[in-house]
Amino acid sequence: MALVRGLLGAKKIMSRSVTATTPKGFLAVYVGEDQVHKKRYMVPVSYLNQPSFQALLSKSEEEFGFDHPMGGLTIPCPEDTFIIVTSSLKRR
């Protein structure tokens, strides 16, 4: 149930984060542990179905919920962890 709620929240944020600079089929996420030094990444929407990416989303929901002041989905993890997870998804 929490996972379904989390995915619905992510989809709500995704609809708000789509701008002219966000290509169709992607969503913008902000990654980093430090509030000041978050980095923006574009990730394929298909990542929302992947268990490893869902784990990152769960951590985000625990820390921030899905209504974050940056206006986008924020994943509060070290940037290198995010890169490792998304790199493994690219190879699939």
LINHU-V832593 format. One record per helix or strand of 3 or more residues. SS is the DSSP state (a for helix, b for strand). FROM is the first residue (numbers start at 1). LEN is the number of residues. If there is no record, write none. Layout:
ss=SS from=FROM len=LEN
ss=SS from=FROM len=LEN
This chain:
ss=a from=2 len=16
ss=b from=26 len=6
ss=b from=39 len=6
ss=a from=45 len=5
ss=a from=51 len=14
ss=b from=73 len=3
ss=a from=79 len=12
